[in-house]
Amino acid sequence: MKHAIDPTIDCVFKAILGSNEHINLLLNFLNSICKDDLSSPISDLTILNPYNEKQFLTDKLSIVDIKANDKAGNTFQIEIQMSVPSSLRHRMLHNWAELYSQPAD
């Protein structure tokens, strides 16, 4: 039986993995997806504002599904994508550049 609430829908995905109520789900998700790239499992996360704010008038505001930091200072940007539009590569690169260029807290 298919669930009435589809977790692949953007707002449902954000509600499940992008809320402090379900931080353990996000931890488990990231640890399972990133296990080969992590020296040790992620033990703590802070969910961040998903808006990549404009720094200049000509900048484009971008919003990611989920953004989080761990204690080691790693930032994770999580997106759910059900299709691959031709612009996806450029959007991913733009969002990565925004994330990379932001000063560490």
Secondary structure per residue as TSV (DSSP state, phi and psi in degrees):
chain	resnum	aa	ss	phi	psi
A	1	M	-	360.0	130.7
A	2	K	-	-79.7	138.2
A	3	H	-	-68.4	146.5
A	4	A	S	-68.3	-26.7
A	5	I	S	-107.3	115.4
A	6	D	-	-88.9	116.0
A	7	P	T	-69.5	-7.3
A	8	T	T	-88.2	-4.4
A	9	I	S	-79.1	133.6
A	10	D	H	-46.7	-53.5
A	11	C	H	-68.5	-31.4
A	12	V	H	-71.7	-43.8
A	13	F	H	-56.2	-46.3
A	14	K	H	-64.3	-40.0
A	15	A	H	-66.1	-35.6
A	16	I	H	-77.9	-53.5
A	17	L	H	-96.4	-13.0
A	18	G	S	-106.4	20.7
A	19	S	S	-121.2	149.3
A	20	N	G	-64.2	-25.1
A	21	E	G	-60.1	-33.3
A	22	H	G	-115.3	31.9
A	23	I	H	-58.6	-32.9
A	24	N	H	-66.0	-34.2
A	25	L	H	-63.4	-43.3
A	26	L	H	-63.9	-43.2
A	27	L	H	-58.0	-49.0
A	28	N	H	-63.6	-40.4
A	29	F	H	-60.8	-51.8
A	30	L	H	-64.6	-41.7
A	31	N	H	-63.6	-36.4
A	32	S	H	-75.5	-37.1
A	33	I	H	-73.7	-39.1
A	34	C	H	-100.7	8.0
A	35	K	G	-54.4	-35.2
A	36	D	G	-75.9	-15.8
A	37	D	G	-105.6	-1.6
A	38	L	-	-106.0	137.7
A	39	S	S	-74.8	-28.3
A	40	S	S	-150.4	156.1
A	41	P	-	-61.0	150.0
A	42	I	-	-71.5	129.2
A	43	S	-	-110.3	-17.3
A	44	D	-	-152.0	139.7
A	45	L	E	-132.5	152.5
A	46	T	E	-122.5	122.2
A	47	I	E	-77.5	132.1
A	48	L	-	-106.0	167.2
A	49	N	-	-59.8	126.8
A	50	P	-	-78.7	-2.7
A	51	Y	E	-85.5	128.9
A	52	N	E	-93.3	94.7
A	53	E	-	-62.2	151.5
A	54	K	-	-74.7	136.5
A	55	Q	S	-100.1	-24.0
A	56	F	S	-131.3	156.0
A	57	L	T	-55.1	-34.7
A	58	T	T	-84.2	-6.5
A	59	D	S	-68.4	157.3
A	60	K	-	-100.7	130.6
A	61	L	-	-73.4	130.1
A	62	S	E	-125.0	148.3
A	63	I	E	-126.8	126.2
A	64	V	-	-99.8	163.3
A	65	D	S	-66.3	-54.8
A	66	I	E	-142.5	136.4
A	67	K	E	-132.0	132.8
A	68	A	E	-147.7	153.9
A	69	N	E	-115.1	148.3
A	70	D	E	-108.6	175.5
A	71	K	T	-64.6	-25.3
A	72	A	T	-78.7	-3.2
A	73	G	S	91.6	5.0
A	74	N	-	-77.3	140.8
A	75	T	E	-111.4	133.7
A	76	F	E	-114.4	131.7
A	77	Q	E	-118.6	115.4
A	78	I	E	-114.6	129.3
A	79	E	-	-128.7	141.7
A	80	I	-	-103.4	134.8
A	81	Q	-	-136.7	118.6
A	82	M	S	-97.0	-14.3
A	83	S	S	-139.1	166.1
A	84	V	-	-121.4	83.8
A	85	P	-	-68.0	157.7
A	86	S	T	-61.3	-25.4
A	87	S	T	-83.9	-4.7
A	88	L	H	-59.1	-45.0
A	89	R	H	-58.0	-43.4
A	90	H	H	-68.5	-40.0
A	91	R	H	-65.3	-42.0
A	92	M	H	-63.7	-42.6
A	93	L	H	-64.4	-42.3
A	94	H	H	-61.3	-47.8
A	95	N	H	-65.2	-38.6
A	96	W	H	-62.9	-44.7
A	97	A	H	-61.8	-40.0
A	98	E	H	-60.5	-46.8
A	99	L	H	-64.1	-45.9
A	100	Y	H	-64.8	-35.9
A	101	S	H	-83.4	-9.0
A	102	Q	S	-76.2	137.8
A	103	P	-	-65.6	148.4
A	104	A	-	-69.7	145.5
A	105	D	-	-79.1	360.0
